[in-house]
Structures are given as C-alpha cells and as structure tokens.
Amino acid sequence: MTIIEQIRELAKQLTEQERVTVMRELKNTDASLTAQLGEAKVCPHCSSSRIIKHSMFNGRQRSKCKTCGKTFTMLTGTPIHGLKKVSLWQDY
C-alpha cells in the first residue's frame, strides 16, 4: 500500500470537522513552504549556517554545508521532500 493510499484510508476515519482542519493546515503548510523556497539559511542536517550554493537539480537550487559536507534543497526535511510531482501537493 502506497503512502497516498494509507493517507486516504486514514482520512476516511476523520470527522468532517477534522477533515476541514487537516485541509486548512495543509494549505498553510503549502503556503509557508512556497514562501521558503528561496535560498537555504541553515543546514537541515546539522543546523550550521555555513552553507554555499552547490548546483541546480530539476530547477531547484542545491546547497552544500561546509560543516558536515551534506547537500540539500529547501525541500529537504519537509513533507514534500520525496514527491516526484510537487505541483500535485495541494491535491494530495
């Protein structure tokens, strides 16, 4: 069972008011993530502020931490990190 199917099954167990609340929270999350899609300010792995621009991948800026050496995008550590079709997040 995929994560989307699991979410759909869980959503069926919610009351109407709980569904409205979840949708409102998801829309707020989507808006705040969209606002944050600029340049990274801290490393999501070690919280260091010593980061540099590293490369571009699929139209997104990748950054590299000079402290831990890991690379990341602004989506790293967010609910939409592993999605192939980020534009469909709102629909999910």
MIGUZA-707897 format. One record per residue (C-alpha): residue in three letters; residue number from 1; y, z, x. Coordinates in steps of 0.2 Angstrom, whole numbers, m for minus. Layout:
+------+-----+-------+-------+-------+
| rest |  nr | north |    up |  east |
+------+-----+-------+-------+-------+
|  ALA | NUM |     Y |     Z |     X |
...
+------+-----+-------+-------+-------+
//
This chain:
+------+-----+-------+-------+-------+
| rest |  nr | north |    up |  east |
+------+-----+-------+-------+-------+
|  MET |   1 |     0 |     0 |     0 |
|  THR |   2 |    17 |    m5 |     7 |
|  ILE |   3 |    32 |     7 |     8 |
|  ILE |   4 |    40 |    m3 |    m6 |
|  GLU |   5 |    25 |    m1 |   m17 |
|  GLN |   6 |    25 |    18 |   m13 |
|  ILE |   7 |    43 |    19 |   m17 |
|  ARG |   8 |    41 |    10 |   m34 |
|  GLU |   9 |    27 |    22 |   m38 |
|  LEU |  10 |    37 |    37 |   m34 |
|  ALA |  11 |    52 |    30 |   m44 |
|  LYS |  12 |    41 |    29 |   m60 |
|  GLN |  13 |    39 |    48 |   m59 |
|  LEU |  14 |    58 |    51 |   m59 |
|  THR |  15 |    68 |    55 |   m75 |
|  GLU |  16 |    82 |    43 |   m80 |
|  GLN |  17 |    95 |    55 |   m73 |
|  GLU |  18 |    86 |    57 |   m56 |
|  ARG |  19 |    85 |    38 |   m55 |
|  VAL |  20 |   103 |    36 |   m58 |
|  THR |  21 |   106 |    49 |   m44 |
|  VAL |  22 |    95 |    41 |   m32 |
|  MET |  23 |   104 |    24 |   m35 |
|  ARG |  24 |   121 |    32 |   m33 |
|  GLU |  25 |   115 |    39 |   m16 |
|  LEU |  26 |   108 |    23 |   m10 |
|  LYS |  27 |   124 |    14 |   m14 |
|  ASN |  28 |   134 |    27 |    m5 |
|  THR |  29 |   122 |    26 |    10 |
|  ASP |  30 |   123 |     7 |    10 |
|  ALA |  31 |   142 |     8 |     9 |
|  SER |  32 |   143 |    20 |    24 |
|  LEU |  33 |   130 |    10 |    34 |
|  THR |  34 |   140 |    m6 |    31 |
|  ALA |  35 |   156 |     3 |    37 |
|  GLN |  36 |   147 |    10 |    53 |
|  LEU |  37 |   140 |    m7 |    58 |
|  GLY |  38 |   154 |    m9 |    72 |
|  GLU |  39 |   151 |    m3 |    89 |
|  ALA |  40 |   140 |    12 |    93 |
|  LYS |  41 |   149 |    28 |    99 |
|  VAL |  42 |   134 |    38 |   104 |
|  CYS |  43 |   116 |    36 |   108 |
|  PRO |  44 |   104 |    39 |    94 |
|  HIS |  45 |    90 |    45 |   106 |
|  CYS |  46 |   100 |    57 |   117 |
|  SER |  47 |   117 |    59 |   109 |
|  SER |  48 |   126 |    53 |   125 |
|  SER |  49 |   142 |    44 |   124 |
|  ARG |  50 |   139 |    35 |   140 |
|  ILE |  51 |   134 |    18 |   132 |
|  ILE |  52 |   138 |     0 |   136 |
|  LYS |  53 |   136 |   m17 |   126 |
|  HIS |  54 |   120 |   m24 |   131 |
|  SER |  55 |   116 |   m40 |   122 |
|  MET |  56 |   116 |   m48 |   105 |
|  PHE |  57 |   100 |   m50 |    94 |
|  ASN |  58 |    99 |   m58 |    77 |
|  GLY |  59 |   118 |   m57 |    76 |
|  ARG |  60 |   119 |   m39 |    79 |
|  GLN |  61 |   126 |   m30 |    95 |
|  ARG |  62 |   114 |   m21 |   105 |
|  SER |  63 |   120 |    m6 |   116 |
|  LYS |  64 |   112 |     2 |   131 |
|  CYS |  65 |   113 |    21 |   135 |
|  LYS |  66 |   117 |    24 |   153 |
|  THR |  67 |   110 |    41 |   152 |
|  CYS |  68 |    92 |    38 |   145 |
|  GLY |  69 |    92 |    19 |   148 |
|  LYS |  70 |    86 |    15 |   130 |
|  THR |  71 |    93 |     1 |   120 |
|  PHE |  72 |    98 |     2 |   101 |
|  THR |  73 |   108 |    m6 |    87 |
|  MET |  74 |   119 |     3 |    74 |
|  LEU |  75 |   104 |     2 |    63 |
|  THR |  76 |    93 |    12 |    74 |
|  GLY |  77 |    88 |    28 |    65 |
|  THR |  78 |    94 |    23 |    48 |
|  PRO |  79 |    84 |    19 |    33 |
|  ILE |  80 |    86 |     0 |    35 |
|  HIS |  81 |    81 |     0 |    54 |
|  GLY |  82 |    64 |    m9 |    52 |
|  LEU |  83 |    68 |   m21 |    37 |
|  LYS |  84 |    67 |   m39 |    40 |
|  LYS |  85 |    79 |   m43 |    26 |
|  VAL |  86 |    93 |   m31 |    27 |
|  SER |  87 |   103 |   m40 |    14 |
|  LEU |  88 |    90 |   m35 |     1 |
|  TRP |  89 |    93 |   m16 |     5 |
|  GLN |  90 |   103 |   m14 |   m11 |
|  ASP |  91 |    89 |   m22 |   m21 |
|  TYR |  92 |    76 |   m10 |   m14 |
+------+-----+-------+-------+-------+
//
